């Protein structure tokens, strides 16, 4: 993706970056999602909203960049929801990232200790990793 492409979104040539990030998240294209996201963050005109942040996290996770997803979670100006931590835990299970998955699970346990599905996902993550 060309540098400064985000600036062309505002000229009406392309649709808003938020929509592009959503598309990149859908196909797991972490590199392009982060390129647009980084342009948005640098731009004073458009601040990423909650949905855009979740899409960046999704793209990162699907693209095998779980660590970057975790960084974006910490950049969120609002408190990450159960769905954010749950998505990260699910992807950590898929990719065998048990340490980051443990962190996501702890956040889920704090937010919703009664949801036993989170406990099951946490334990199956370790079982899948052979631990």
Secondary structure, DSSP 8 states (H G I E B T S, - for coil): --TTHHHHHHTTSS--HHHHHHHHHHHT-HHHHHHHHHHHHH-SS----HHHHHHHHHHHHHTT-HHHHHHHHHH-SS---HHHHHHHHHHHHHHT-HHHHHHHHHHHHHH-TT-HHHHHHHHHHHHHTT-
